[in-house]
């Protein structure tokens, strides 16, 4: 299936949890900060409390679904960046052993988020929280179907749904810059599809430009609220795939500073440093 379930299907809806400097951290910021530090239990506790206080808020169950997704990715060792550097690893049909209880809870929470969000859109079609919740819910389901269950046709359908909500978020005034993550990911994914798959896979307004992908992700990294570190992760993956190792390493070091509890980032930095050192030894001019 080439790159259609590439790094975008794990990170396209991955909310980072770092608020912008001008905004006070909300429960969502705090929950995703815990997720990004791989403290999933801490994230569940924050979201459980918020769902009791605000049962009508669609974003809380959407984020809960994302937390469940990433805890399962962590358990199944899908989170490593090296996984996304090779198309063969991404599309490997090797059977995983997902937790059925986690799967059930994930789709229950995303389903709840969808229902609450759609009710809000009936009242206000431009409700940014509802649109963001729908984008997040679709992304979490997409990632699970693509990378855990390897059901690529269903993942493709969900990716189109996620893009639909991302475009609506970008059409707001002001736009939600986090939505550039979804669009940037798909630009890069489509840009890496071979000719055969391009015949069958169509995304509206997506041309497959790698440069456009990088530009979109940089916008999210600079101006987004929840997706800022997500954009940095995606950019680091792209830079590694494009043999721009030094740029990837710089972004990973920024993430290490922002999320000191994330041991995976520390391991990735060590791996990328070793790759860069090896490249420099073999090439006097470096990269």
Helices and strands as residue ranges (DSSP letters): H 8-11, H 27-36, H 40-53, H 58-75, G 81-85, H 87-90, H 100-123, H 128-143, I 144-148, H 152-170, G 177-179, H 180-191, H 195-198, H 210-223, H 228-241, H 245-258, H 263-282
